[in-house]
Amino acid sequence: MLIIGEKLSIIAKRVREAMMNKDKGPIQEIAIAQANAGAGVIDANIGPAEDGGEELMQWMVTTIQDVVQLPVCLDTTNFNAIEAGLQVHNNDWGRPMINSTSNDPERFPILELGVKYNAQVIGLTVGKGGLPADAEERCAIAAEIMGRAMEYGLPLEDLYLDPLVLQIATSQDHARHVIEAVSMFQSMNEPPMKTIVGLSNVSNGCPKHLRPILNKHFFVLLENAGLTCAIADAKEMAEVGHDRQMILDVLAGKEIEDKAKMTEIKKTLDVIMGRTLYAHSYLEM
Amino acid sequence: MSYVAPKETYSGTVYPVTIGTGGKSVTIGGENALQFHSFEGTMPNRPLVAYEIQDVPPEDWPENVKKVFDGVSDCPVKWAKYCQDELKARAIALRLIGTHPDREDRSAEDAAKTVRDVLAAIDVPLIIMGSNHAEKDASVLVAAAEAAKDRNCLIGKAQEANYKTIVAAAMANDHKLIALSELDINLSKQLNILITQMGFDKERIITDPMSSALGYGLEYSYSVTERIRLAALTQNDQIMQQPILCDIGMYVWKVKETHAAESDQPQWGPAEERGILWEAESATAMLMAGAEMLIMRHPKAVAAVEALIDELV
């Protein structure tokens, strides 16, 4: 699976300060660490970036690509900032990605940028209205986005469908809807549609010690459902290794040797699959 | 082909919880199906309606409900006895609202005396509630719990911010406990886990998911209550199988529909009847959602709800 290293986000204080001060050190350090941990793309999330977004995105792209030979995922709602970033992106190290278009008319022009700059585009399955209620609604929106991509001339192979991961602490049912949507998206085209998630949002708002546990389990379930790509912490995902088989075994109803681990996996799968209510202390019960 | 009514099967049961002592003690909960679904399971105990009284005169209650208690509401003991003897209350809910720092700021000792005096005058179960000021409640409810020792009362409300002292007081004095969370099913579960981690039995908790009046977010309370009950019955979630309390009167008699005079809102009809209906309707909705215990104010609204329960059980 392709990992887009997610750590360069304006939401993180250290990254935000580095962006504001144009301090390359922390940005490059994180980009290198993500690349070394196995990221195939580096996410550059500069937020809405209403002022100076173009310059900031160009600085991010060049700062990252100065030290890692990888493409960048341009993550902002600012159209001009994305275009500016694409203009300086070094495509020799892979095609850039754009995060994101959606079913909101304001986000349609993003598709033009994908075509013009030979970039891959993430299609977030939300519209102008509320959030999708379940996997079926996500598919209905995905179909709209696919139709529009073809209209704009973006090949469907260059479109990644994103079912929108929500917080398990407040929107528990969506965790399994997202897994189901990832399966269903693939059957919407031949060859199968590519899929992507912003993984760690699932554990946003959960106690710190729970976050890697929830992220890793959710990752394995999504991988099992055929996910193509995850925006995630590459270091955390690299640690999934040995756990993957244990999680899959428990999922298949098998016993595993490590009983404590088995309990942790069972409880976490129950929470993600909506078989028991989430609570911050669900592992302690 | 003959029609066969579809039936749900449930894997869980609501804990039966008893409050009070002696012949007048009351048990709620114990059902293994949704409320009133006696065609799908058993519902051994009738939902309980408790009359709300206060430690201080109800100056903030609207006239149409305040006047019902004229002559008794100046003294919590008289008020409690009136509810028990005249209104045939099956339980009394004493709200120590006068302890709130923004109200009379009564001391924990004063509150404890009120509790002792009321308990000496009644033999139906007593529910003891603080003023919902997390910090003050911690001290008030500790004193109240001691004053009520051996009477198997229901005390609360324990919230995330103050549960430790209140749980300890309930445990030391053998009371049942109200656990309040604010319209959040996941935090409701979390609070139950935290309380039981202190060694308090989960079978001694009553859950208050927070109520709201009709027109003011009742649907949120309804939905959270229903989902808690479904977790108990369909997921057999052992930490979510407590009976549910709906403290509805205090919310209903705050909204303008129960206050506005007919002269100001002629299209709304007679004010007194309107207020009674508002309370009865809100309470009924919460019964349908799954509440086993209601705290109410107006005797006519209580009578309407009791009549409905008569028909449904």
Chai-1 contact restraints between the chains, C-beta under 6 A:
chainA,res_idxA,chainB,res_idxB,connection_type,confidence,min_distance_angstrom,max_distance_angstrom,comment,restraint_id
A,T276,B,Q235,contact,1.0,0.0,6.0,A-B,restraint_1
A,T276,B,D237,contact,1.0,0.0,6.0,A-B,restraint_2
A,L277,B,K189,contact,1.0,0.0,6.0,A-B,restraint_3
A,L277,B,A231,contact,1.0,0.0,6.0,A-B,restraint_4
A,L277,B,D237,contact,1.0,0.0,6.0,A-B,restraint_5
A,Y278,B,N186,contact,1.0,0.0,6.0,A-B,restraint_6
A,A279,B,N186,contact,1.0,0.0,6.0,A-B,restraint_7
A,A279,B,K189,contact,1.0,0.0,6.0,A-B,restraint_8
A,A279,B,Q190,contact,1.0,0.0,6.0,A-B,restraint_9
A,A279,B,I193,contact,1.0,0.0,6.0,A-B,restraint_10
A,H280,B,Q190,contact,1.0,0.0,6.0,A-B,restraint_11
A,S281,B,Q190,contact,1.0,0.0,6.0,A-B,restraint_12
A,S281,B,I193,contact,1.0,0.0,6.0,A-B,restraint_13
